[in-house]
Each structure stands twice: as structure tokens, then as C-alpha cells.
Amino acid sequence: MTSIDQVSSLGHKVRSQRVRLAKRVRLATAFGLMAISGLVWTSFSLFLVAIEGDVHWSRVEIAGAFSVFALTNALTAPAFGHALSRWDSRRLLAAAALVLGLALCGLSLVETPRAYWIVFGFIGGLGSHCTSSYAVFAVLAGRFRDRPATAMAIADAGSSFATFLGLPIIHWIIVTSGWRSAYLALGLLVAVVGGALHLLAMDPVRRVQQTASTRHLSIGMPLVLLLAIATAYFCGSAAYQGLITQQVALLDDYGVAENLAVWVVALAGLILFVWRIGSGYLCDLWGPERVMMIAATAIIMTFASITIGASFMALGPLLIFPLAGSIAFGGQQVMLAATVQLMTHQTDFARILGICRMASGIGMAVGPLIAGYAYDLNGGYKALLLILAAISFGHVIAYVTAVELGRKRHSSTVAKQGG
């Protein structure tokens, strides 16, 4: 080998090492941002119980703020996504982290449900894009071409890892210092750590140069197929958020000690962490359809365990439901995104996923609101569980429908090309 070849080989090796290091740094950063996201979203069930016990607001008033938070995030996602592609995404996402952090800190001062809705629901919802999966995935898309579902799953697993480690800490702060101090600590974490990660460690989202040929592109998917996959997003998110925002309160209502309930939910977060990584790997290995079969089985186990535990006042089955629910719904975002990726051209992927993200966000808003109203109107969880079970199976049916429509579309395309 000549000296020129040796220098070229060495240069190639150095570049490869830099690329691998950059991927690891971005993936670790994405994991950290999704961990912050997990704390913000899943800790609400703790705050719901604490606020209700302290200031005696109704569950509808408290859960309604969470619905406004999720709905604000969903409805502003398309505009925020457009802004990410037009301006410096790192500064924009860091600014969003500051807005969300200040909103959470501001909750330590609220005295009325209306103020809680405005500060947490509207202001916090606007800032919540700093840790939205679609924003984080948009950054990762520029780095990871092979095994995209696995990369998304590793990042997304950060939220469940934070649930396992963070919920007991937040619960400890609530018990020792009150829910206001817990919100203050969470807000500082979001503003300082979240903002720094975006500014210092993440890549910018690739900017799209708009031309006359790209201004009027249509969504490359039939409307009925788009509606089916969007319905799967909506139902999955509604059922999941309806369950997790009530899970501590539900266990408490059926006689499970609060400390035990918190640790079971934290353990469910650990299972969620493992499953999210595993589901992404399995999506790349087996395809997302088989992963949905596993999730559908876990959905049946989730509601069966609650029914058996509540009917016979059995502690064991009741403690199974958060664990089964983690597998039932924990991998849905990556699984559905992988399905969309298989059904459409890469140039249409982001726009279709944006529509699905809106459907998912609306589901996140509707689920807790349904849960709060159903509990307050019936004074218990029986009607609520029936509603959430129906929505959960609607999630599976919509997904299966979308897959069948996708197969027919593919077969029709192949037949036309063959003709």
C-alpha cells in the first residue's frame, strides 16, 4: 500500500470514528430530552392526586388543564414544525424549553383552576414542543438511515426510563415539600437542562428550501388510508393518556396503598423503557404488524387484570395492570411511525406524520378529559374502564384496517406496473 493510500485509509477511519461518535452523542441527547418529556407528561397523575387533596379542585378541573396542555401541543405542532424548517431549530427548541420551564415554575404560584389552565395548559403546551417526539425524531432523521425504528425507540425509551427513576423523586418532593415545590424543581430541570441540550448537543433540523415545485405537493396517501392510520394514532393516545393520568388514583380507589402504587407505576416505567427499545428493534426485524399483535394481547391483559382485581378485591391482578399497560401502549408511537414509513415515500413521511401527530395530540387531550368526566359523573371507575377498553380496541381495529388498505394499495400498484 502506498503512502497516499495509507493516508486516505487513515482519513477514512478518522471520519468514520467521528460519525459514530456524533451519532452516539445525538442519540444520548435525544434520550435525555425524551426523559424530560416523560417526567413532564407522566408526573401529572401524581400532581392530580396532590392538588385535589390540597386545594380540593375537582378532577375535571385538574384533568382539563392537562387536556388543554395536550391539545395546545397538538394544534400548534404543524406551525412549529414549519418554523423548525425555516429558522435555527436549536435556538427555537431551546426557547421552547425556557417557556415550558417558566410555565412549570409559575405553577408554584397559581391559586385558581383558571390560572392553572392558562399557565400549564396554554403556556406550557406551547413550550412543550421542546421535548415532542416529532421534533426529536426530525433531528435524528438526519443522522440515522439504517434501522430508523431502533434509533427512534432508543430515544423514545428515555421517557419511560425517567418515569422509573423520576416519579419516586417527584413523589418524595410532593410529600416533603408540597406539589408547588415539585413543580418548581421540574420547571428548573426543563429550562436549564433541556435548553442546554438543544443548544449544545443537538443537530439543527435540515432546512427545506421552498420552490415552486414543492409548494403544492399533495399528501402521497389515499384519504381513507390516512384516516385509518390517524384514527389508530388518536385511539391509542386517548386510551393510554386516559389510563396513565388516572392510574395512581385508580389503584388508590381500589385500596392499594399510595406508596405501593407509586412504586408499581415506577416499575411499569422500567418495563416501558425496555419494551420501547425492544419494540423498535422488533419493528426493524419482524415488521410493525407483529409488534401490534403483542400490543393487542397486552391490551386484553390490561383490562382483564383490572376487572378481576376490582371484582374480587385482589391486590395481585390490580398491580399487573400498569405493567401490562406499558406493553399495550408503550411502543405505539414508534410502531405507528414505522408503519407510516413503510406505506409512503420518504418525501411524504414528515407531512403525513405531522397529521398523525395532531391526531395523537387530540387523543392525548380527549383521553384525560373523558377519564375525569366519567369518574365525576359515576363516582367510580366502572364506566370509565368500559369506555377506555372500547377506545383501545378501536386503536387495534383502525391499525388492522390501515394495514389491509396499505396492502391493497401496494398490490394495485404492483399490478399496474406489471401491466
N, C-alpha and C positions, 0 to 999 in steps of 0.2 A: 504494500500500500504506500503510495507517495505521500509526501508531507502535506500536499494540498488536500488529498483525500482524508488524511488523519485530522486536519484542521476542520474540514467540513463535517466529518463524523462527530468530532467533539462539540462543534457548534450545534449540531442537530440534537445531541444528547443533552446539552445545557438547556436548549429551548424546550425539549420535552419535559425536563425536570421542572422548569418554570411553569409550564402549562399545568402539570399535575399539581404543583403547589398552589397555583392560583385557583384551580378547581376545588381543592380541599378547603382553602380559606373561604371561598364564596359559599360552599356548601355548609361549612361550620357557622358562618354568619347567618345564612338563611335559617338554619336550625335554631340559632339564638333568637332571631326575630319571631319565628313561629312559636317559640317557647313563651315569649312575652305575650303574643296573641292568645295562647292557651290560658295564661293567667287572667287576662282581661275578660275573656268570654266565660270560662268555666267557673270562675270565682263568684259569679253572680248568684249562684244558688246559696252560697254562704251569706252573702250580703242580704239576700231576700229574707232569710230567717232572722238575721241580726236586726235589720231595720224594722221588720214587723214587730219584733219583741221590744224594741227600744222606743220607737215613736208611734207604733200602733197604726201605721197606714195599712190599708187593705192590700191583699196580694195583687189585685187587679191594678191598683195604682203603682205598685212597685214593678210588677212584671211588665206593665205598659211602657215604662221607661226603657226597659230592655228591648221591647218591640220597636220603639222609635229609634233606638240606637242601631238595631239591625237594619231597619227599613231605610234610615238615612244613609247608611253604608251602601246598601244595595242600589238605591235610586241615583246616587251620585257617582257610582262606580264607572259608568261609561264616560262621563265627563272627566273624571280623574284619570282614567286610563288614557284618554286622548291627551290630557295635559302631560302625562308621563312621556309620551312620544314626541312632544313639541319642545319641552324645556328640560333643564338639567334634573333628571329624576332623583338623583341623590339628595339635592337640596330640597326638592319638593317633598320627598318622603321624610326627610329629617324635620322639615317644618311641620308636617302632619303629626310626627311623633311628639313634637313640642305642644301642639294643640291638644292632642289626646292626653298627654301628661298633665297639662294645666287643668284640663276639664276634670280629671280624676282627683287632682289635688283640691279643686274647687268644691268637690262633693263633701269635703270635710266641713263646709260652711253652710250647706243648704238646710233650710228649716221647713220647707213645704214640698208636697208632691209636685207642684208645678215647677218649682225651681229644679227639682231632681230630674224631671223630664227634659227641661231645657239644657241643663249643664251636661248630664250624662247622655241623654237621648240625641239631642241635636248637635251640640258642640263636640261631644265625644264621638258621635257617629261620623262626623266629618273628618275628625283626626284619625279614626280607626283604619283608614286606608294604609297607614304606615306599616301595619302588620297583616294586611289582607293577603291571602294566598295567591290571588291572581297577580298582585304586584311583585311578590317574591318570585313566583314562577316565571314572570316575564323577564326578570333579571337572569334567572338560571337558564332560560331558554337559549341565551347567547353563549353559554358555556358548555352545556351538556347536549350532545347529539345522540350518543349511544345510551340505551337504557333510560329514556327520559322519565318513565313512570317510577323507576327506582330512585332517581335523583329527587323527584317531587315528593316521593314518600318519605325519604330520609329527612328532608326539610320539614315536611308536614308533621313528622313524628315529634318535632320539638315541642309542639303544643301539648301533647299527651305526657311527655317527659316532665314538663313544667307542672302539669296537674299533679303528678305523683309527688314531686318534691315541694312544690309551691303551696298547694292547698293547705297542708298542715301548718305551714308557716303563717299564711294569711289567717287561718282559723285561730292560731295562737295569739296573733296581734289583736284580732277582734275580741277574744276572751279577756286578754290582759289590759288592752288599752282602748277598746271600742272600735266600731266599724269606721268611724271617721278617721282615726289614725291609720287604719288599714288602707283606706282609700288614698290617704296622703303618701304612704310608703309606696303603694302601687304606682301612683302618678309620677313620683320621682324616678322610679325604675324605668318607666316608659320614656319619659322626657330625656333623661341623661343617657341611659344605655341604648335605647332604641335609636335616638338621634345620632349618637356616636357611631353605631354600627353602619347606618346608612351612609354617613359622610365619609367614613374612613376605610370601610372594608368591602362595600358592595360595588358591583359594576353599575354603570349607568344603563338604563334601558335604551336599546338602539332606536335612534330617532328615525321616523318614517318621513321621507321626502314626498310630499303630496304632489302629484302630477295630474294632468287632465285625464289620463287613462286610469287612475286609481281613485278618483273622486266618486264614481258612481258604480262601484263594484257591488254586485248583489251577493247575498249570502249563498254560498255554494251548497245548499242543502234544502230538500223539499220541505215545505211548511209543515206538513203533518209529521215528518220525522223530527224536525226541530221542536215542535210542540211536545212530542212524546219524550224526548230527552230532557227538555226543560221541565216537564211535569215530574220526571224522576228526580231531578235536582230539587224542585220545590217540596215534594212529599218527603224525601229523605231528610232535608234540613228541618222541615216543620216537625216531623216526628222526633228527631234527635234533640232539637232545642227544647221542645216541649217536655221531653224526659229529663234532660240534664239540669234544666233550671228548677225542676221540682224534686230531683232525686233525694237530696238530703231531707227535705221536708216530707217526702213520701215515706221514707224509711222511719223518720221520727213519728209520723202519724200512725204507723203500724207497730209502734212500740220498740223500735230499735234505738238504743242509746245514741245520742248525738255524736259523742266521741268515736264510737264504733262506726257509725255511719260515715263520718268524715274519712276514717282510715280505709273503709271499704271503697269509697269513691276514689280515694288516692290510689289504692291498689288497682282499681279499674283504669286509672290513668296510666299506670305502668303497663297493663295489658294492652291498652290503646296504643302506647308507644311501640311495643313490639309488633303489634298487628299492622300498624300503618307502614312500618318498614317492610314487613313480610308481604303485605298485600301489593305494594308497588313492585316488589321483586316477582311475585307470582303473576301479576298483570303482564310483565315483560316475558315471563317464562311460559305461562299457560294461556294467557289471554284474559281480559276482564270478565268474560261471561262466567268462567268457572269460579272466579272470586265472588261474583254476585250470588252464586249457589251457596257458598259458605256463609255469606252475609244473611241470606234468606233463612237459612237454618238457625242462625243466631237470633234473628228477629222472633221466630217461633219460641225459642228458649227464653227470650227476654220476657215476653208477656205471659208465657206459661208459668214461669217462676214466680212472678208477682201474683198471679191468680191463685196458685197453690199456697203460697205463703200467706196471703191475705185470708183465704178461705179457712185454713187450718191453724192460723196464727203461728206458723212455723218460721223460726228465725233463719234456718239454713237456706230455703228457697228464696227468701227475700234478699239475702245477701248475694245470691247468684245474679240477680237482675242487672246491677250495674256492670258486672263483669261480662255477661253475655251482650249487653247493650254496646259495650266497647267494640266488640267484633261485628255486631249487627250494623253499626253506623260509622265506625271509626275510619274505615278506608274508603268511604263513598266518594269523597272529593277527587282523590287520585284515580279511583276506578272509573268514575264517570268521565273525567278528563281524558283518560287513556282511551275510553270508548269513542269519545268525540274525535280524538286524533286519528283513530282508525277509520272513521266514517267520512272524513273530509280531507280536502287538500290543505297542505300546511299554510298556504296563504290565507285561507279562510278560518283557520283554527282560532286565532285570537278573537276575531269578531264573534264567532259562534260561542266561544267560551265566555265572552263578555255578557251575552244574552243569558246564558245559563247561570252565570254568577248573579245576575239580577234576580232570576227565578229562585235561586238558592237563598239569596238575601231576604226576599219576600217571605220565603218559608221560615227563615230564622226569626222574622218579626211576628209572623202569624202563630207559630207554634207556642211560644210562651204566653201569648195573649189568650189563645184557646185554653191553655192549661189553667191560667188564672181565673178566667170566667167560669170554666167548668167546675173548678173546685169551689168557688164562692157561691155559685148557684145551687150546687148539690150538697155542699158541706162535706165532701169526701172525694175519693179518687175513682169510684167505680165507673161513672160516665166518662171521665177523662181518659181512663185506660182503654175503654172501648173505642173512643174517638181516635186516640193515638195509634191503636192497633190497626184500625181501618186505613189511616193515612200511611202507615208503614207498609202494609200490603199493597196499597196504591203505588208506592215507590217501586216495589218489585214488578208489579204488572206493567207500569209505564216503561220500566227499563227493558223488560222482555219484549214489549211492543216495539220499542225503538230498535232493538237488535234485529227483530224479524223484518221490520221495514228496511233497515240497512242491508240485510241480506238480499231482499227482493230488488233493492236498487242496484246492488252490485251485480246480481245475476242478469238484470236487464241491461246494464252497461256492457257486460261481457258478451251478451247475446248480440247487441247492436254492433260491437266491434268485430265479432265473428262474422256477422252478416255483411 
